[in-house]
Amino acid sequence: MSKHSLRRKDLPSVSLLQKSFSSPVTCHASGFYPDRALMFWRKDGEELHEEVDLGEILPNHDGSFQMSVDLNITSVEPEAWGRFECVFQLHGVKEDIITKLDKEVIRTNWGISAPVKPKPEGPEWVSLVGYVVSALILVLVCAVCGFTFYKRTTRRLSPETTQRSATPKHSLRYFMTGSSGVENFPEFNVAVVVDDVMVVACHTKLYVKQDWMNEVFKNDPKQLMIYTDSCAENERNDFKQILHGLKEHFNQSEGVHILQRVSGCDWDDETGESIGFDKFGYNGEDFISLDLETMKWVTTKTQARITEQKWNEETWRANRGKHYLTEVLPTWLKMYVNYGKRSLMRRDLPSVSLLQKSPSSPVTCHASGFYPGKALMFWRKGDVELDEEVDHGEILPNHDGSFQMSADLNIASVEPEDWERYECVFQLHGVKEDIVTKLDKEVIRTNDKTRSDMTLLIVSVVVSVCVLLLLLLLLIAAAALKKKRAHCHQSSPEKNSSELSERLKPDT
C-alpha cells in the first residue's frame, strides 16, 4: 500500500434525513475515507445512547465509506431542537463535523405549507405612519429574502414527481440447486421467493421464513404436505437422478458440478394474465427449458441434445410442468399475495440528496430509506438517460431494514448553463411516480467552505442594501414631517389674529 493511500483523509458530506414528521432523524455521512470513523448524537455536549440507533459503516462503490445514526425525536420538545447535534469524527482528523438538529436542513419528501392569514382591516394611515410601516415591511421582506437565500443551500429537498407507467406484477420463483463435489455445502437447496421476498427454504428440512406463510400452511395443510414431501424426497431425489445422469453422460466422475433450476410464474393483477416458465442450467450455463406453447423441451446447447430427446419422449414431464406452471402456481401466487400483501406490497419512498465532496468532484444522487430493495436510479439530460458520464452504485441495506443506493454524475464536461437540463431519477418498483431531482448547485450538500463564504457574502450585501433603503425611507419620512410642521407654523398666527378680533368687537 502506498504512503499516499495510508495518509489519505477524505471528509464526507453530511445530511439530515427524515421520512415523516414522527419518524427518527437520520444523520447520514457519505464519502469519507478511511473507514475508521465515529458518529453520534449529543445533547448539550453529552453523548446520547438511549435515544440513538447506530448504523454500520458501509462501503461505497467508489472506495469511500458511509454511515448513519438515527435520533428518536418523539420525546424532543420543539424548543429543545437547538440543543441537539450530530457529530462525525474521522480518524486522523482533528476537527469534528458538527451538524445541528434543525428542521430547515432536514431532507425529506413531505412539505410544509403555512396557512395564509387574512389582512386585518383598519382606518387610513396618516402619511408619517404610512412611511414608517412601509419601511418596516420593506425591512421584513429584505430580511426574509436574505434568510431564504442563505437557507436555500441547506433547505429541504422537495423533489418533483412525474407519472410513469408501471404494471403491478407479482412473481413466484423456485430456485433449486443440486451440487456434487462441494464440501460443507448441502447437496440440495431450494428457495421459494414471492415478489423478491424469501418465504420458504429447504436444506436438510423445510424452513418457513415469513409469519404469514405459516398462516397459509395452517389453512391449507395439503400445500404444506406438498412442500414437505418435495423437500424431503420428491424434488430432492429427482434432482439427484438428473445430476447423476448428466455426470455419466459427460463422463464427469470427479470435480465440482452444479445443477440449477428456476421455475415459477408471473401474474399481472390488473389484466389477470399469468406466464409460467421452467429452466435448467448446468455448471453455470443454460441447459434446457420448457416451451409451454409447443409443450416441448428445447435447448440451444449441443451437449443437451440427448437430454432434450429423452425428456420429449417422456411426455409426462411436459404435462406435469404445464399443470403446475399454468394452474397450480398461479393459484398459489394469488393466495400468497393475499396473505402477505401487507408486507409484500409495502412501499417506502426514500429521502433523496445531492452530495459533492468538492466543486470538481462528481455529484452523487443518494436515496436512502426506500423499500423494497427493487429500484432504479439514473441521471438523464433532457429525456435521454446517461450512461458514460454516470457511475451506478449497488443497492445496500440499511440497519432498519430499508435500502439505499446512489448514482454519481461526472460534471467535468457539464457547462454551467446546462446544469438545469440534468435530472436524477429514482424509480421504486410498484410505484407509478418517479422522484426527480434537478441538478442545482444551491441544493447540493458539500463541505466546501468557499461556496459557504460566497453565500454569506451575498447575504451580507443583500442585508446592507436593505439597511440603506431603510435609512433612505426614514430620511424621506423625517423630511415630510418637517415640511408638515413648517406649514402649520405659517398658518397659525393669521388664525389667532382673526379669533382675537372677534372677541374685541363691542356688543351690539
N, C-alpha and C positions, 0 to 999 in steps of 0.2 A: 504494500500500500504506500502511495507517495506521501511526502511531507505535506503537500498541498491539501490532499483529502483529509489527512489527520487533523489539520488546523482549520478545516472548512467549518464555518458557522453561518447558517442561513436562518434569519428570523422569519417567523410565519406571519401571515395575515390572520387577524383575529376578528371573529364576528360573533354577535349575539343573535341566536335564532330562537323562534318560538312558534309552535303550531297553532295555539289558540290562546285566548285570554287566560285560561286557568291552567294550561299545561306548563311544565317546567321551562325555565330559560336555559338554553344550551349555549355555553361559551365554547366556540369551536376555533381551534388553531390549525392551520394547514400550510405546509410548505417549509417546515423547519428541518434543519439538519445540524448535528446528528440526532439520533433518536433518544438521547439522554435528556429528558425534559420533565418538568413538573408543572401541573396546572391545578389550581384550587380556587375556591371562593372564600372570601373573608368578609367579616363584618366588623367595622371599627378597628381594623388591623389584626383581628384574631381569626385564624383559620377555622372554617366550618367543617363539620364532619357529618352530623345527623341529617341535615337538610340537603346533602350533596350526593350525587351519584356519579362516580368517576368512571370514564370510559378507558379503553385500552389504546395504546399507541399503535396506529395502523400505517402501513406503507402506502405511499402514493406511487403512481405509475412512472413518475419522473425521478424516482430515487429518494425524494424527500419523504417527510412523515406528517401525520396529522393526529390530533387527539381532541377530546372534548370532555366537558364536565357539566352536569346538569344541576341547576339550583331550583329546589321546590319553593315556589313563591306564594303558596296558598296561605301561609301564616305571616307573610310580609306586608306590613301596613304601607299604604302608598307614600306616606311622608317619610318612611324609613328607607326607600329605594336608594337614595344617595349615599347610604352608609355601607352598601354592598359593592364589592369589587371582585373581578375575576383577575387572577394573577397567573402569568405564564413565565416560567423560568427555564432558560436553556443553559445546559452545562457549558461552562467556559465563558459565559457572557455575564457581565456584572449587572447590567441594567435589566430589570423586570419589565415585561409589557403588562400594563395595568389598564383594564377596561371597566369603567364604572357601569353599574346597573342603571340604565337609562332607557325609558320607553321610546325615546326619539331615535335610538340607534338600533333597536331590535329589528331584525329581518323576519318578515312573516308574510303570509298570503292573505291575511284579512286586513281590512282597512278601518279607519275610524272617521266617521263623518259627524262633525259637530252641528247641533241644531242651530238654525238661524233665528236670532231673536228679532222681533219687530222693533222698529224705531219708535221711541216714545215721542208723543206729540207734545208740543209746548208753545208758548207765546213767541212772537217775533223777537229776535235778538236785537239789541241796540248795536251800533257799529263797533264799539270797543269790545264788547263781549264776543261779537262775531269774529273779530280778528284773533282774539286770544284762543277761542275754541278751535278756529281753523288751524291756528299754529299747533295746538295740541294734537289735532287729528293728523296733521302732516308729520309731526314727530312720531306719532304712533305708527303710521303707515311706513315711515322710513325704518323705524326700529324692527317692525315685522319683516320687511323686505330684507334688511340686513341679516336678521336672525335666521330667516328662512334660507337665504343664500348660504350662510355658514353651515346650517344643518343639512343642506342637500347632500353634502359629502358623506353624511352618516345617517341619512334618512332611511326609513323603512322602504324596502323594495316591494312595490306592488306590481308584479308582472302583468303584462297583458295576457289575455287568453283568447284563443281563436278556436273555432269549431273545426273538428276534423271527423271524418267518417271512421267509426270503429264498430266492427261487428262483434257482438258479445258471444264468443265461442268458449266452449268448455272442452276439456280433454281428459282422457283416461289412458294411462300408459302402464304397461307391464314390462319392466326391464329385467330380463333374465340373463344370468351369466353362469356358464359352466366352465370349469378350469381343470387342467391336468398338468402336474409337474410344478405347481406353485406352492411353496412352503408357507405354512402359517396362514393359509387363506382357505376359506370354505370352498368345497368343490361345487356348491350350488348356491346361488344367491338370487333373490327376487325382491324388487322394489316396486310397489304399486303407488302410482303418483296421480293425483287428481288436481288439475289446474296448477301444476308445478308444486304441489304440496304432497309430501310423502304421507300416505295414510296406513300402509301395511308393509311389513318387511318380513322376509323369510331367510333364515340362515340354518341354524340347527332346528329351529322351531318357528312358529308364527308369532310375530310381534305386531301389536296394534299401536299405531303412532298418534292417532287422534281420538279424543274422547267421543266425538260424535260418531266415529266409526264403530265404537263399541255399541252404540245405540242401534246402528244398522244391523249388526250381528245379533243383538238381543231380540230384535223384532223380525229377523229373517234367519233363523238357525240353519236353514238349508244352505244359505250362502256361506255361512261360517264353516260348515262341513266341507263345502267345495274348496274353499281356501286352505283349510287344514289338510285335507287329503292331497291336494296338489303340492303343498309344501313338503309333506312327509313322504309321499310316494309317487303319485301320478306324473307330474311335470318333472320331478327330480329324476325318476327312472327313465322317462322319455329322453331327457337331455343327456343323460349318461350314455344311452344307446346311440344317439346321433353322434355325439363326440367320439365315442369308441369306433363307430363305423368310419368317420372321416379320417381318423388317425390310421386305421388299417388301410383305407383306400390310398392315402398319400404316403404310406409306409413310414409313419412317424411314431415310432415306439418310444422315443425319448424326447426330452425337451419340454418346454412350456407351450401349451396350446390352449386357446380361449375360444369358446363358442358363445355367441351373444344372440339374443332375440329381443326384438322390440315389437310389441303388438298393442292394439288398443283401438280407440275411435275418437273422433272429434264430433261435437254436437253443437249446432247453432240454435240457441234457444229462441231466436226470432223467426227463422224460417222453418225450424224443425228438422232440417237436413242433418244427417249423420254420415260420416265417412269412416270406414274401418281399414285397417292395414295390419300386415304381419310380415316381418322381415327378419332374416337371419344374417349374421356376419361371422366370419371365421378368421381368427388370427389378425383382427384389425381391419379386414376388408369386407366389402359387401359380398354376400354369397348367393342367397336365393330369397325370393319373395313371392307372395300370393297375389295374383291378379284376380280380383273379385268379378270383373266383367266377363272374363273368359273361363273363370274357375280353373285356372292352370297355374302351376308353379313355374316361375320364369327366372332366368339368370342371364347375365352377360359375361360370366366367367367360364372359361373353358374347363377349369378344374371342377366346376359344379354341374357339368352336363349329365354325368351319370346319376347324380342325386336328383336332378330335375326329371329325368326319365323315370326313375324309380318312384318318386313321390307322385307323379302324374298317373302312374299305373295304380297306385294306392288311392283310389278316388275318395276313400273315407276321410283322408287328411283335408282335402279341399272342402268337402261337405261340412265337416265338423268346424273348420275355420270360418266358413261363411255363416253358419248358425250363430257362432259366438260373436263374430265381428259385426253382424247386421241386426241381430236380435237381442242376445243376452247382454252384451257390453253396453249398448246404448241405453237399455233399461236400467242397468246398474248405475251408469253415469248420471242419469236424471235423478235417481234415488240419492246418490252421493251429494249432488249439488243441492238437493232439497234439504238433506240432513245437515250438511256442512256450510250452508250458504252464508251464515253469519261470519265465519272465518274465511271461507273461500272467496266471498265477494267483498271482503274488507278492502277499502281503498283509502289510503292516506296520502295526501299531496305533500310535497316537500317544501321547505324553505329554500329559495334559490338566491345565491350570492355571486357577485363578480369579484374575484380576488386577483391581486397582482403584487409581485414582490418589489419590482422597480419599474420605472417608466418604459424600459426597453424589453422587459421580460414578457412572456406570453400572458394573456388574460385567461384566468381559469373560471369557468362557469361551474359552480359547485351546487349540487342539490343534495339535501340531507333530510331524512325523516320520512321517506316515502315507503309505501307498502302496497302490493307485494314487490318482491325483488325482480320484477319483469318490466323493464323500462328502457326507453331510448333517449339519448341526449346527443344533439349535434348543433353545429354552427351553420348558419346559412347567410348568404349575401343576396338580398332580394328574395327571390323564390328558389334560388339554386343552393342545394346542400353542398357544403365544402368538404373536401377530403384531404387534399395535400397540405393545407395550412393547419389542420386540426390533429391533435393527439388525444385519442379517446382513452379514458381510464376504465378500470373494471368496476363492476358493482360490488360494493363492500358492505358487510353487515355492521350495524350499529349495536351498541350494548343493550339497547332497549327493544331489540327485535326488528326495528325498521332498517332501511338501507340508505346508502349514499353512493353518489357517483359524480364524476367530473369530466369536463372536456376542455382542453387547452386550445386557445386560438393564437397563432403566431401573428403578431401585429406589426412585424418588421416591415412588411410591404404594404400596409394599410395606410392610405393617405388620410390626413386629418378630416378632410371634407367628406370622406366616405364612411366614417365611423357609424353614422346613423343608419346605414344600409345593412349593417351586420346585426344578426339576432341569434341568441342562444335559445334553442327549442328543447323543451323537456316533454316527453310523452310517456304517460303511465298506462300500462295495459288495462283495458276495460274502462278507461276514462276518455270521454269524447273531446274534452277541452285540453289543448296544449297550454303549457306555461311558456310564454315568450318573453324574453328579457333582452332589451335593446342594449347594444354596446354604447355605454355612456360613461365618460370619464368621471362624471360627478357622482356616480353610484358605485364606483369601483372601490373596494376596501383594500387599503395599502398602508404600509408603514413608511412610505416616502415622506420625509419631512418637508421637502421642497414644495410639494403640492399643498401641504397644510399651511406653510408660511405664506404662499401666494394667496390662498383663500383668506387668511387673516388680514393680509394687506388690502385686498379688495374690500373686505368688510369694513376695515378702518376708513378707507376712502369714502364708502357709502355713508357711514355714520358722520364723518366730517362734513360732507356736503349737506346732510340733513341739519346739522347744528348751524351751519352758515345760513341755510334757508330760514331756520327758526329765528336767528338774530335779525335777519332782514325783515321778517314779518313783525317782530316786536318793535323795530325802529319805525316801520310804517304805522303801527298802531299808536306809538307814542306821538308821532307827528300829527296824526289825525286828532288825537286827544288835545294836543296843544293848540291846534287850529280851532277846535270847537270852543275851548276856554277863552281864547282871544276874541272870538266873535261875541261871546256872552258879555265880556267886559265892555266892549264898544257900545252895545245897545242898552246897558243898564242905566247910565246917567240920564239919558233922554227920557226913559220911562219913569224914573223917580221924580224928575222935574215936573212932569205933567200931573203926577199924583199930588204934589205939594201945592200946585196952583189951584187945583180943585178944592183942596181943603181951606185955602186962604180967601176964597171968594166969599163976600158977605151974603148973609141970608136975605132972600127977597121975600 
